[in-house]
Amino acid sequence: GYLGHDERPTYLKPPSKDKNSPMKREADEGGASIDPSISPDIVITHRLIIENSIESRIIQLQEKKKALFQSTVGKDMAAMDKLSEEDLRFLFVL
């Protein structure tokens, strides 16, 4: 299933002189080059997340931790209401 749209901006890669460097190879896995001689076309990247996968569980944990932060540091009591006792035990390994 579809878990939501990622609103984060696409990142841009700076030009690299060394085409075989590990950093260049890693950067080629995503993003768009800002060197028009390498990539003159517009690049659109989509991130797909499969429901009930490890990735989706990591995202859910990140959202819970963000809500916990907002309820403590951000002083947002509404966010605290979203966390169950089980969530708090999981986050703090109680």
Backbone atoms as SQL, in Angstrom:
CREATE TABLE atoms (id INTEGER PRIMARY KEY, chain TEXT, resi INTEGER, resn TEXT, atom TEXT, x REAL, y REAL, z REAL);
INSERT INTO atoms VALUES
  (1, 'A', 1, 'GLY', 'N', 0.802, -1.190, 0.000),
  (2, 'A', 1, 'GLY', 'CA', 0.000, 0.000, 0.000),
  (3, 'A', 1, 'GLY', 'C', 0.846, 1.256, 0.000),
  (4, 'A', 2, 'TYR', 'N', 0.229, 2.347, -0.286),
  (5, 'A', 2, 'TYR', 'CA', 0.892, 3.642, -0.353),
  (6, 'A', 2, 'TYR', 'C', 0.847, 4.290, 1.018),
  (7, 'A', 3, 'LEU', 'N', 2.011, 4.672, 1.553),
  (8, 'A', 3, 'LEU', 'CA', 2.075, 5.226, 2.900),
  (9, 'A', 3, 'LEU', 'C', 2.073, 6.739, 2.936),
  (10, 'A', 4, 'GLY', 'N', 2.212, 7.393, 1.806),
  (11, 'A', 4, 'GLY', 'CA', 2.234, 8.855, 1.808),
  (12, 'A', 4, 'GLY', 'C', 3.264, 9.374, 0.829),
  (13, 'A', 5, 'HIS', 'N', 3.172, 10.645, 0.554),
  (14, 'A', 5, 'HIS', 'CA', 4.068, 11.279, -0.404),
  (15, 'A', 5, 'HIS', 'C', 5.208, 11.947, 0.339),
  (16, 'A', 6, 'ASP', 'N', 6.425, 11.702, -0.101),
  (17, 'A', 6, 'ASP', 'CA', 7.604, 12.303, 0.518),
  (18, 'A', 6, 'ASP', 'C', 7.746, 13.728, 0.011),
  (19, 'A', 7, 'GLU', 'N', 7.606, 14.700, 0.897),
  (20, 'A', 7, 'GLU', 'CA', 7.646, 16.112, 0.521),
  (21, 'A', 7, 'GLU', 'C', 9.055, 16.690, 0.532),
  (22, 'A', 8, 'ARG', 'N', 10.053, 15.865, 0.882),
  (23, 'A', 8, 'ARG', 'CA', 11.414, 16.387, 0.934),
  (24, 'A', 8, 'ARG', 'C', 11.888, 16.761, -0.466),
  (25, 'A', 9, 'PRO', 'N', 12.673, 17.827, -0.584),
  (26, 'A', 9, 'PRO', 'CA', 13.160, 18.233, -1.899),
  (27, 'A', 9, 'PRO', 'C', 14.199, 17.261, -2.438),
  (28, 'A', 10, 'THR', 'N', 14.265, 17.162, -3.745),
  (29, 'A', 10, 'THR', 'CA', 15.291, 16.366, -4.395),
  (30, 'A', 10, 'THR', 'C', 16.622, 17.054, -4.191),
  (31, 'A', 11, 'TYR', 'N', 17.645, 16.276, -3.912),
  (32, 'A', 11, 'TYR', 'CA', 18.949, 16.897, -3.717),
  (33, 'A', 11, 'TYR', 'C', 19.703, 16.959, -5.036),
  (34, 'A', 12, 'LEU', 'N', 20.653, 17.869, -5.117),
  (35, 'A', 12, 'LEU', 'CA', 21.465, 18.041, -6.313),
  (36, 'A', 12, 'LEU', 'C', 22.890, 17.614, -6.027),
  (37, 'A', 13, 'LYS', 'N', 23.514, 16.914, -6.993),
  (38, 'A', 13, 'LYS', 'CA', 24.888, 16.458, -6.845),
  (39, 'A', 13, 'LYS', 'C', 25.822, 17.456, -7.517),
  (40, 'A', 14, 'PRO', 'N', 26.911, 17.832, -6.857),
  (41, 'A', 14, 'PRO', 'CA', 27.898, 18.684, -7.522),
  (42, 'A', 14, 'PRO', 'C', 28.661, 17.872, -8.556),
  (43, 'A', 15, 'PRO', 'N', 29.229, 18.533, -9.566),
  (44, 'A', 15, 'PRO', 'CA', 30.006, 17.807, -10.570),
  (45, 'A', 15, 'PRO', 'C', 31.218, 17.137, -9.929),
  (46, 'A', 16, 'SER', 'N', 31.600, 15.981, -10.444),
  (47, 'A', 16, 'SER', 'CA', 32.765, 15.261, -9.942),
  (48, 'A', 16, 'SER', 'C', 33.705, 14.982, -11.095),
  (49, 'A', 17, 'LYS', 'N', 34.972, 15.319, -10.910),
  (50, 'A', 17, 'LYS', 'CA', 35.975, 15.071, -11.958),
  (51, 'A', 17, 'LYS', 'C', 36.318, 13.585, -12.043),
  (52, 'A', 18, 'ASP', 'N', 36.385, 12.917, -10.902),
  (53, 'A', 18, 'ASP', 'CA', 36.748, 11.511, -10.860),
  (54, 'A', 18, 'ASP', 'C', 35.492, 10.657, -10.984),
  (55, 'A', 19, 'LYS', 'N', 35.267, 10.107, -12.159),
  (56, 'A', 19, 'LYS', 'CA', 34.044, 9.346, -12.431),
  (57, 'A', 19, 'LYS', 'C', 33.995, 8.013, -11.683),
  (58, 'A', 20, 'ASN', 'N', 35.142, 7.511, -11.191),
  (59, 'A', 20, 'ASN', 'CA', 35.182, 6.205, -10.542),
  (60, 'A', 20, 'ASN', 'C', 35.332, 6.278, -9.029),
  (61, 'A', 21, 'SER', 'N', 35.248, 7.458, -8.459),
  (62, 'A', 21, 'SER', 'CA', 35.418, 7.572, -7.011),
  (63, 'A', 21, 'SER', 'C', 34.229, 6.928, -6.301),
  (64, 'A', 22, 'PRO', 'N', 34.464, 6.351, -5.098),
  (65, 'A', 22, 'PRO', 'CA', 33.343, 5.757, -4.345),
  (66, 'A', 22, 'PRO', 'C', 32.238, 6.766, -4.066),
  (67, 'A', 23, 'MET', 'N', 32.620, 8.011, -3.798),
  (68, 'A', 23, 'MET', 'CA', 31.627, 9.049, -3.528),
  (69, 'A', 23, 'MET', 'C', 30.765, 9.305, -4.768),
  (70, 'A', 24, 'LYS', 'N', 31.389, 9.321, -5.943),
  (71, 'A', 24, 'LYS', 'CA', 30.660, 9.533, -7.192),
  (72, 'A', 24, 'LYS', 'C', 29.693, 8.377, -7.439),
  (73, 'A', 25, 'ARG', 'N', 30.168, 7.144, -7.235),
  (74, 'A', 25, 'ARG', 'CA', 29.298, 5.981, -7.462),
  (75, 'A', 25, 'ARG', 'C', 28.112, 5.994, -6.507),
  (76, 'A', 26, 'GLU', 'N', 28.357, 6.354, -5.242),
  (77, 'A', 26, 'GLU', 'CA', 27.268, 6.415, -4.274),
  (78, 'A', 26, 'GLU', 'C', 26.281, 7.515, -4.641),
  (79, 'A', 27, 'ALA', 'N', 26.782, 8.659, -5.078),
  (80, 'A', 27, 'ALA', 'CA', 25.915, 9.781, -5.436),
  (81, 'A', 27, 'ALA', 'C', 25.069, 9.467, -6.663),
  (82, 'A', 28, 'ASP', 'N', 25.572, 8.594, -7.537),
  (83, 'A', 28, 'ASP', 'CA', 24.822, 8.258, -8.748),
  (84, 'A', 28, 'ASP', 'C', 23.551, 7.467, -8.455),
  (85, 'A', 29, 'GLU', 'N', 23.416, 6.955, -7.247),
  (86, 'A', 29, 'GLU', 'CA', 22.242, 6.159, -6.911),
  (87, 'A', 29, 'GLU', 'C', 20.988, 6.995, -6.720),
  (88, 'A', 30, 'GLY', 'N', 21.124, 8.301, -6.631),
  (89, 'A', 30, 'GLY', 'CA', 19.943, 9.142, -6.453),
  (90, 'A', 30, 'GLY', 'C', 20.302, 10.593, -6.639),
  (91, 'A', 31, 'GLY', 'N', 19.317, 11.429, -6.806),
  (92, 'A', 31, 'GLY', 'CA', 19.561, 12.858, -6.971),
  (93, 'A', 31, 'GLY', 'C', 19.786, 13.232, -8.421),
  (94, 'A', 32, 'ALA', 'N', 20.014, 14.489, -8.639),
  (95, 'A', 32, 'ALA', 'CA', 20.205, 15.006, -9.989),
  (96, 'A', 32, 'ALA', 'C', 21.511, 15.779, -10.048),
  (97, 'A', 33, 'SER', 'N', 22.277, 15.564, -11.088),
  (98, 'A', 33, 'SER', 'CA', 23.548, 16.265, -11.245),
  (99, 'A', 33, 'SER', 'C', 23.296, 17.719, -11.604),
  (100, 'A', 34, 'ILE', 'N', 24.116, 18.625, -11.042),
  (101, 'A', 34, 'ILE', 'CA', 23.992, 20.035, -11.406),
  (102, 'A', 34, 'ILE', 'C', 24.972, 20.393, -12.513),
  (103, 'A', 35, 'ASP', 'N', 25.643, 19.375, -13.049),
  (104, 'A', 35, 'ASP', 'CA', 26.549, 19.581, -14.174),
  (105, 'A', 35, 'ASP', 'C', 25.785, 19.222, -15.445),
  (106, 'A', 36, 'PRO', 'N', 25.366, 20.231, -16.245),
  (107, 'A', 36, 'PRO', 'CA', 24.542, 19.943, -17.426),
  (108, 'A', 36, 'PRO', 'C', 25.245, 19.093, -18.480),
  (109, 'A', 37, 'SER', 'N', 26.584, 19.033, -18.454),
  (110, 'A', 37, 'SER', 'CA', 27.272, 18.200, -19.436),
  (111, 'A', 37, 'SER', 'C', 27.101, 16.715, -19.105),
  (112, 'A', 38, 'ILE', 'N', 26.823, 16.410, -17.836),
  (113, 'A', 38, 'ILE', 'CA', 26.617, 15.021, -17.426),
  (114, 'A', 38, 'ILE', 'C', 25.144, 14.646, -17.529),
  (115, 'A', 39, 'SER', 'N', 24.278, 15.521, -17.060),
  (116, 'A', 39, 'SER', 'CA', 22.849, 15.229, -17.018),
  (117, 'A', 39, 'SER', 'C', 22.058, 16.464, -17.433),
  (118, 'A', 40, 'PRO', 'N', 21.860, 16.662, -18.738),
  (119, 'A', 40, 'PRO', 'CA', 21.152, 17.863, -19.180),
  (120, 'A', 40, 'PRO', 'C', 19.638, 17.800, -18.983),
  (121, 'A', 41, 'ASP', 'N', 19.110, 16.626, -18.678),
  (122, 'A', 41, 'ASP', 'CA', 17.666, 16.467, -18.544),
  (123, 'A', 41, 'ASP', 'C', 17.219, 16.637, -17.095),
  (124, 'A', 42, 'ILE', 'N', 15.947, 16.920, -16.922),
  (125, 'A', 42, 'ILE', 'CA', 15.347, 16.980, -15.593),
  (126, 'A', 42, 'ILE', 'C', 15.196, 15.554, -15.089),
  (127, 'A', 43, 'VAL', 'N', 15.543, 15.339, -13.836),
  (128, 'A', 43, 'VAL', 'CA', 15.451, 14.015, -13.237),
  (129, 'A', 43, 'VAL', 'C', 14.411, 14.049, -12.131),
  (130, 'A', 44, 'ILE', 'N', 13.466, 13.127, -12.173),
  (131, 'A', 44, 'ILE', 'CA', 12.453, 13.004, -11.127),
  (132, 'A', 44, 'ILE', 'C', 12.690, 11.670, -10.429),
  (133, 'A', 45, 'THR', 'N', 12.836, 11.717, -9.111),
  (134, 'A', 45, 'THR', 'CA', 13.087, 10.513, -8.334),
  (135, 'A', 45, 'THR', 'C', 11.874, 10.219, -7.470),
  (136, 'A', 46, 'HIS', 'N', 11.427, 8.969, -7.478),
  (137, 'A', 46, 'HIS', 'CA', 10.308, 8.541, -6.638),
  (138, 'A', 46, 'HIS', 'C', 10.835, 7.544, -5.618),
  (139, 'A', 47, 'ARG', 'N', 10.360, 7.662, -4.401),
  (140, 'A', 47, 'ARG', 'CA', 10.746, 6.728, -3.352),
  (141, 'A', 47, 'ARG', 'C', 9.520, 5.891, -3.011),
  (142, 'A', 48, 'LEU', 'N', 9.620, 4.595, -3.222),
  (143, 'A', 48, 'LEU', 'CA', 8.514, 3.690, -2.934),
  (144, 'A', 48, 'LEU', 'C', 8.795, 2.956, -1.632),
  (145, 'A', 49, 'ILE', 'N', 7.787, 2.884, -0.780),
  (146, 'A', 49, 'ILE', 'CA', 7.915, 2.166, 0.476),
  (147, 'A', 49, 'ILE', 'C', 6.791, 1.139, 0.534),
  (148, 'A', 50, 'ILE', 'N', 7.157, -0.097, 0.796),
  (149, 'A', 50, 'ILE', 'CA', 6.180, -1.176, 0.855),
  (150, 'A', 50, 'ILE', 'C', 5.631, -1.260, 2.276),
  (151, 'A', 51, 'GLU', 'N', 4.315, -1.331, 2.376),
  (152, 'A', 51, 'GLU', 'CA', 3.656, -1.409, 3.681),
  (153, 'A', 51, 'GLU', 'C', 4.086, -2.675, 4.423),
  (154, 'A', 52, 'ASN', 'N', 4.262, -2.551, 5.740),
  (155, 'A', 52, 'ASN', 'CA', 4.673, -3.652, 6.619),
  (156, 'A', 52, 'ASN', 'C', 6.076, -4.166, 6.319),
  (157, 'A', 53, 'SER', 'N', 6.908, -3.342, 5.709),
  (158, 'A', 53, 'SER', 'CA', 8.297, -3.710, 5.472),
  (159, 'A', 53, 'SER', 'C', 9.148, -3.120, 6.592),
  (160, 'A', 54, 'ILE', 'N', 10.412, -3.466, 6.612),
  (161, 'A', 54, 'ILE', 'CA', 11.328, -2.891, 7.601),
  (162, 'A', 54, 'ILE', 'C', 11.357, -1.378, 7.449),
  (163, 'A', 55, 'GLU', 'N', 11.392, -0.902, 6.203),
  (164, 'A', 55, 'GLU', 'CA', 11.440, 0.535, 5.955),
  (165, 'A', 55, 'GLU', 'C', 10.215, 1.250, 6.517),
  (166, 'A', 56, 'SER', 'N', 9.031, 0.657, 6.321),
  (167, 'A', 56, 'SER', 'CA', 7.818, 1.308, 6.827),
  (168, 'A', 56, 'SER', 'C', 7.808, 1.325, 8.350),
  (169, 'A', 57, 'ARG', 'N', 8.341, 0.272, 8.985),
  (170, 'A', 57, 'ARG', 'CA', 8.416, 0.257, 10.449),
  (171, 'A', 57, 'ARG', 'C', 9.410, 1.284, 10.966),
  (172, 'A', 58, 'ILE', 'N', 10.506, 1.479, 10.251),
  (173, 'A', 58, 'ILE', 'CA', 11.482, 2.505, 10.638),
  (174, 'A', 58, 'ILE', 'C', 10.847, 3.882, 10.550),
  (175, 'A', 59, 'ILE', 'N', 10.091, 4.130, 9.491),
  (176, 'A', 59, 'ILE', 'CA', 9.418, 5.425, 9.329),
  (177, 'A', 59, 'ILE', 'C', 8.399, 5.630, 10.447),
  (178, 'A', 60, 'GLN', 'N', 7.653, 4.594, 10.797),
  (179, 'A', 60, 'GLN', 'CA', 6.687, 4.708, 11.896),
  (180, 'A', 60, 'GLN', 'C', 7.392, 5.027, 13.210),
  (181, 'A', 61, 'LEU', 'N', 8.533, 4.388, 13.455),
  (182, 'A', 61, 'LEU', 'CA', 9.292, 4.667, 14.673),
  (183, 'A', 61, 'LEU', 'C', 9.801, 6.104, 14.669),
  (184, 'A', 62, 'GLN', 'N', 10.271, 6.576, 13.517),
  (185, 'A', 62, 'GLN', 'CA', 10.733, 7.959, 13.422),
  (186, 'A', 62, 'GLN', 'C', 9.597, 8.932, 13.712),
  (187, 'A', 63, 'GLU', 'N', 8.402, 8.632, 13.212),
  (188, 'A', 63, 'GLU', 'CA', 7.248, 9.505, 13.464),
  (189, 'A', 63, 'GLU', 'C', 6.884, 9.520, 14.947),
  (190, 'A', 64, 'LYS', 'N', 6.958, 8.349, 15.604),
  (191, 'A', 64, 'LYS', 'CA', 6.669, 8.286, 17.037),
  (192, 'A', 64, 'LYS', 'C', 7.702, 9.079, 17.835),
  (193, 'A', 65, 'LYS', 'N', 8.965, 8.957, 17.452),
  (194, 'A', 65, 'LYS', 'CA', 10.017, 9.698, 18.148),
  (195, 'A', 65, 'LYS', 'C', 9.857, 11.200, 17.924),
  (196, 'A', 66, 'LYS', 'N', 9.435, 11.576, 16.742),
  (197, 'A', 66, 'LYS', 'CA', 9.196, 12.996, 16.462),
  (198, 'A', 66, 'LYS', 'C', 8.043, 13.514, 17.327),
  (199, 'A', 67, 'ALA', 'N', 6.986, 12.710, 17.453),
  (200, 'A', 67, 'ALA', 'CA', 5.853, 13.107, 18.298),
  (201, 'A', 67, 'ALA', 'C', 6.287, 13.222, 19.755),
  (202, 'A', 68, 'LEU', 'N', 7.140, 12.307, 20.204),
  (203, 'A', 68, 'LEU', 'CA', 7.644, 12.369, 21.574),
  (204, 'A', 68, 'LEU', 'C', 8.462, 13.638, 21.779),
  (205, 'A', 69, 'PHE', 'N', 9.292, 13.966, 20.825),
  (206, 'A', 69, 'PHE', 'CA', 10.087, 15.196, 20.906),
  (207, 'A', 69, 'PHE', 'C', 9.173, 16.412, 20.992),
  (208, 'A', 70, 'GLN', 'N', 8.163, 16.453, 20.137),
  (209, 'A', 70, 'GLN', 'CA', 7.243, 17.591, 20.139),
  (210, 'A', 70, 'GLN', 'C', 6.506, 17.712, 21.468),
  (211, 'A', 71, 'SER', 'N', 6.205, 16.577, 22.098),
  (212, 'A', 71, 'SER', 'CA', 5.466, 16.623, 23.364),
  (213, 'A', 71, 'SER', 'C', 6.344, 17.017, 24.541),
  (214, 'A', 72, 'THR', 'N', 7.643, 16.798, 24.427),
  (215, 'A', 72, 'THR', 'CA', 8.531, 17.151, 25.540),
  (216, 'A', 72, 'THR', 'C', 9.244, 18.463, 25.285),
  (217, 'A', 73, 'VAL', 'N', 10.026, 18.502, 24.255),
  (218, 'A', 73, 'VAL', 'CA', 10.789, 19.709, 23.938),
  (219, 'A', 73, 'VAL', 'C', 9.902, 20.765, 23.312),
  (220, 'A', 74, 'GLY', 'N', 8.995, 20.331, 22.436),
  (221, 'A', 74, 'GLY', 'CA', 8.120, 21.272, 21.747),
  (222, 'A', 74, 'GLY', 'C', 6.927, 21.706, 22.579),
  (223, 'A', 75, 'LYS', 'N', 6.734, 21.090, 23.740),
  (224, 'A', 75, 'LYS', 'CA', 5.635, 21.442, 24.650),
  (225, 'A', 75, 'LYS', 'C', 4.265, 21.300, 23.996),
  (226, 'A', 76, 'ASP', 'N', 4.128, 20.318, 23.116),
  (227, 'A', 76, 'ASP', 'CA', 2.860, 20.078, 22.433),
  (228, 'A', 76, 'ASP', 'C', 2.185, 18.868, 23.080),
  (229, 'A', 77, 'MET', 'N', 1.268, 19.102, 23.981),
  (230, 'A', 77, 'MET', 'CA', 0.609, 18.009, 24.690),
  (231, 'A', 77, 'MET', 'C', -0.265, 17.164, 23.763),
  (232, 'A', 78, 'ALA', 'N', -0.713, 17.730, 22.658),
  (233, 'A', 78, 'ALA', 'CA', -1.520, 16.960, 21.706),
  (234, 'A', 78, 'ALA', 'C', -0.695, 15.819, 21.127),
  (235, 'A', 79, 'ALA', 'N', 0.590, 16.051, 20.898),
  (236, 'A', 79, 'ALA', 'CA', 1.456, 14.996, 20.369),
  (237, 'A', 79, 'ALA', 'C', 1.627, 13.878, 21.391),
  (238, 'A', 80, 'MET', 'N', 1.694, 14.233, 22.667),
  (239, 'A', 80, 'MET', 'CA', 1.847, 13.231, 23.725),
  (240, 'A', 80, 'MET', 'C', 0.644, 12.295, 23.765),
  (241, 'A', 81, 'ASP', 'N', -0.536, 12.815, 23.470),
  (242, 'A', 81, 'ASP', 'CA', -1.746, 11.995, 23.464),
  (243, 'A', 81, 'ASP', 'C', -1.711, 10.924, 22.379),
  (244, 'A', 82, 'LYS', 'N', -0.897, 11.109, 21.359),
  (245, 'A', 82, 'LYS', 'CA', -0.802, 10.145, 20.264),
  (246, 'A', 82, 'LYS', 'C', 0.028, 8.927, 20.652),
  (247, 'A', 83, 'LEU', 'N', 0.804, 9.024, 21.735),
  (248, 'A', 83, 'LEU', 'CA', 1.660, 7.924, 22.158),
  (249, 'A', 83, 'LEU', 'C', 0.976, 7.112, 23.254),
  (250, 'A', 84, 'SER', 'N', 0.932, 5.807, 23.045),
  (251, 'A', 84, 'SER', 'CA', 0.350, 4.924, 24.060),
  (252, 'A', 84, 'SER', 'C', 1.430, 4.552, 25.077),
  (253, 'A', 85, 'GLU', 'N', 1.004, 3.920, 26.160),
  (254, 'A', 85, 'GLU', 'CA', 1.971, 3.443, 27.160),
  (255, 'A', 85, 'GLU', 'C', 2.934, 2.450, 26.513),
  (256, 'A', 86, 'GLU', 'N', 2.412, 1.620, 25.628),
  (257, 'A', 86, 'GLU', 'CA', 3.248, 0.651, 24.913),
  (258, 'A', 86, 'GLU', 'C', 4.289, 1.372, 24.055),
  (259, 'A', 87, 'ASP', 'N', 3.893, 2.455, 23.393),
  (260, 'A', 87, 'ASP', 'CA', 4.836, 3.243, 22.597),
  (261, 'A', 87, 'ASP', 'C', 5.968, 3.772, 23.467),
  (262, 'A', 88, 'LEU', 'N', 5.611, 4.320, 24.629),
  (263, 'A', 88, 'LEU', 'CA', 6.625, 4.877, 25.530),
  (264, 'A', 88, 'LEU', 'C', 7.562, 3.789, 26.046),
  (265, 'A', 89, 'ARG', 'N', 7.007, 2.630, 26.383),
  (266, 'A', 89, 'ARG', 'CA', 7.852, 1.514, 26.828),
  (267, 'A', 89, 'ARG', 'C', 8.810, 1.093, 25.715),
  (268, 'A', 90, 'PHE', 'N', 8.320, 1.056, 24.486),
  (269, 'A', 90, 'PHE', 'CA', 9.165, 0.678, 23.356),
  (270, 'A', 90, 'PHE', 'C', 10.270, 1.704, 23.129),
  (271, 'A', 91, 'LEU', 'N', 9.923, 2.974, 23.177),
  (272, 'A', 91, 'LEU', 'CA', 10.909, 4.026, 22.931),
  (273, 'A', 91, 'LEU', 'C', 11.988, 4.067, 24.006),
  (274, 'A', 92, 'PHE', 'N', 11.585, 3.807, 25.250),
  (275, 'A', 92, 'PHE', 'CA', 12.539, 3.895, 26.351),
  (276, 'A', 92, 'PHE', 'C', 13.000, 2.524, 26.846),
  (277, 'A', 93, 'VAL', 'N', 12.592, 1.456, 26.173),
  (278, 'A', 93, 'VAL', 'CA', 12.958, 0.079, 26.504),
  (279, 'A', 93, 'VAL', 'C', 12.755, -0.188, 27.993),
  (280, 'A', 94, 'LEU', 'N', 11.517, 0.024, 28.457),
  (281, 'A', 94, 'LEU', 'CA', 11.175, -0.205, 29.872),
  (282, 'A', 94, 'LEU', 'C', 10.652, -1.605, 30.074);
